[in-house]
Amino acid sequence: MEQLQISPADSMGSPGKEQRAAGVGILLQIMMLVLSFVLGHVLRRHRIYYLPEASASLLIGLIVGGLANISNTENSIRSWFNFHEEFFFLFLLPPIIFQSGFSMQPKPFFSNFGAIVTFAIFGTFVASVVTGVLVYLGGVTYLMYKLPFVECLMFGALISATDPVTVLSIFQELGTDVNLYALVFGESVLNDAMAISLYRTMSLVRSNMSSGQNFLMIVVRFLETFVGSMSAGVGVGFTSALLFKYAGLDIDNLHNLECCLFVLFPYFSYMLAEGFGLSGIVSILFTGIVMKHYTFSNLSDNSQKFTAAFFHLISSLAETFVFIYMGFDIAMEKHSWSHMGFVFFSILFIGIARAANVFSCAYLVNLVRPSHRKIPMKHQKALWYSGLRGAMAFALALQSVHDLPEGHGQTIFTATTAIVVLTVLLIGGSTGTMLEALQVVGDGHDAPLGESFEANSGYRAPSYEGESSSGSRFKMKLKEFHKSTASFTALDRNYLTPFFTTQNGDDEDEHDELLGDSRRGVLRGHD
């Protein structure tokens, strides 16, 4: 990635010219952001679903990058966009991930916790391993460029991170089934964290190959990273809830201080995890979930409105800029197109891995659900189709260029960018047609998401008291896990909510809909 080593001083000369070039670069980025938001508004207003907002942002970046490539200003523009993948992980991805957890309605999430965890954690693991094994076998059989097995698993981990920004925005516009909507969103919230934990674990294993770590040590290291990061995020979230409950900041002249402290806690969680060698992305995700569920209700009304609008604003800016930069970098970068077989078969293999993920997890979930609550096949097909790749896969692929030697990282980066462009443009543009073909459009989505779930008989925490005890031992274990999610809901309502907030469990139902009108359905994309 040559543009990452070009400094503005080298290309511009004097500091004065360098400063002007930086100003022009920032101006260009602002112009692209403005164009993207305006174009997205026009597309949404005219209900043009074959070119969603994320796809439009990606195309804007591709066009600007392509024009730069055929002009004499290529080196100058490269210097304007001169930042590393750390910029993604430190400044762009944290607000996106935090907003994913923060904007999530707690009732549908916790009511579907078992199914969501199955898809996001077990399913992502399955997809990563299947992709890695298929890519390795493809290399062994000379179908594609051959990579070492651990590097194939790293590629499988980074490409398993789905990013359904485009899909969810169209789900919201068309009013799709709320059960499907919850599953797609819940999976996407957690599988980014799972994917980055898997990638970093595989990267660590690769760097310590000489120590001969066995599979058990790999699993232990992954659990240390994921559970440690999750614990850090939950701990920071609970700490913030207690602070805002007892600090007495919800008075008129302290609103500014209240908002400042609330905004700082997510980054504190992120940096705390990174400082201990854990995953900041995992930590900030769970901080967002906990702060929305507990801390947010301890804020004053004005602070609630401000912080909700603030996090939605910065996440929208970050998400749009990520898609613009992805398009720009794809057009500007020198890719390894000599390994087209790797790109082609990678696209084929992730489709197979996504199918293994979705249909196996749906089978496990349906084992323990009564007949009226089973995930129908049309929902499973929609879940499989909605697995487009985006910001997280791109950022991890960008990092792999430095992590992997001998051009292997560059090959993975090229394949990932091709997959991102194909899935965002093709899947994003055909989502509306797919939803109509599967007949999952129209389920009373005009109501707030929390209300829709209460009104819908499916996907509520099940009760197995009157159910027959016949069945396999494995099936009974799954039932016990689902029972535990229902028990957690009762624990939260009776103990956690009264302890960490100024309200009781009954008041929370009313509070959950505070943001329903203004931010209903606003999840990871633009509203």
Helices and strands as residue ranges (DSSP letters): G 2-5, H 8-12, H 15-45, H 53-70, H 74-80, H 85-87, I 88-92, H 93-102, H 106-111, H 113-117, I 118-123, H 124-140, H 149-159, H 165-174, H 178-207, G 209-211, H 215-246, G 252-254, H 255-275, H 280-290, I 291-295, G 296-298, H 301-332, G 337-339, H 340-367, G 371-373, H 377-385, H 391-403, H 408-422, I 423-427, H 428-438, H 449-455, H 473-491, I 492-496, H 497-500, H 505-511, H 516-519
